[in-house]
Amino acid sequence: MLVCGHHIDGATLYIDSEEAVMERKVGKWIADRPLGPGLVTWPLETPAAGWGGKGLSAPLLGRFTYVLYGWTKDNSWSAVGVSFNVRDRIPPGQVRYEKEDSAVTVSLEEFEATACR
């Protein structure tokens, strides 16, 4: 996640579907401190230094589309969410994000250089 100009306090992963009969939220991460402008990374599947919260509450399933977005505790700011499916798995060094009307996958370097523009 690239924080542009503000800060985030955490991130939530949810199922983007009404088909999710039970809980739509499947992951929540809370930063130990507000995260200011710059690149923020953490593994979704394992605990990470600097992050608390529940992490993933269930394995990700191929039949669902998920959305990951960042937020502030006071709801004053949020990061643009990105949708994905487990079939969208990308190699290390690549980033998927929402650009204009659709999701794109680019190198980490290109993401850092252009995503906040």
N, C-alpha and C positions, 0 to 999 in steps of 0.2 A: 504494500500500500504506500502510495506517495502522498504525504501530507503537504498541501499547498497553502502556505500563508496563515494557517490557523493551527489548531491542535486537535487530537482525538484522545479519548480516554479508553476506548475499547472497540471491539468489533463483534458483530453477530453474523452467524451463518444460519440461513433458514431455507426451507423448501418452498420454492416458488410455484405452488400448486395447491388447488383446493382438494386434490386427491389425498393429501396428507391428513388422514382422519384424526389422528391424535395431535400431538404437539408439532407445529410447523418449525419451531426453532430447534436446531440440532447442534448448535455450538455457540459459546459465548466466551470471549477473552477480555479481561480487564487489565489494562496496563498498570504497572506499579506506580507510574508517574505520568502526567500528561505528556503526550508525544508531539513535539513541535514539528515545524517544517522539515521535510527530508524523507528519506526512504525508511520504511518500517517493514521488517519481515519477521516471521515466526512460523514454525511448523504447525499445521492444523492437527496432526495426529498424535503429537507427543507434547508433554509439558515443556515450556520454554522459559529461560531466565527472563525476568522482567515482566512476566505475564501471569496473572491469576485467572480466576473464573473457572467455569466448568469444562472448558475445552469441548471436544466432541462428545455428545451424549449418546451417539449411535453411529455405526459405520455408514459411510456414504453409499447410496444405492444407485445403480445405473438408470433406473426408471424415473428418477426425479431430476429436475433442474434446480440448482441451488443458487442463492444470492448471498454474497459476502459484502458487508458494508461497515464502515467505521462511523463512530458516533461520539458525542460528548455527553457527560453525565447530566448537564443542564439542557440538553437538546438545542444548544445554540448553533451547532455546526454538525455536518455529517459529510462523510466521504461518499463519492459516487460509488454505488454498488456495482459488482461485476457478477454476471450470471455464468454458470458453467455446469457441466455434467461430468461425472467421473470419466467418461469417454474422452473428455477434452484434456486429459492429463498431458502436461507439457514437460519437456526436458529441463533440467537445471539450467539457469541462466536465461530463461525465457519468462515473460510476464504476459498475462492475459488481463486486459482492462477494457472498459467501455470507452469508445472514442466516437463522438458524434452519435451516429445511429446504430452502431453495432459493436460487438466485441472484436478486438484485434489481439494478435499475439506478436510480440516484438522482443528484441533482445533487452536485457536489463539495462544496458547502456542507453539504448534508444528511449526506453521508458523514462528513465531519470532525466534525459535531455529534453523530452517533448511533452510529457503527460500533463504538466502544470500550465501549459500555454493555452 
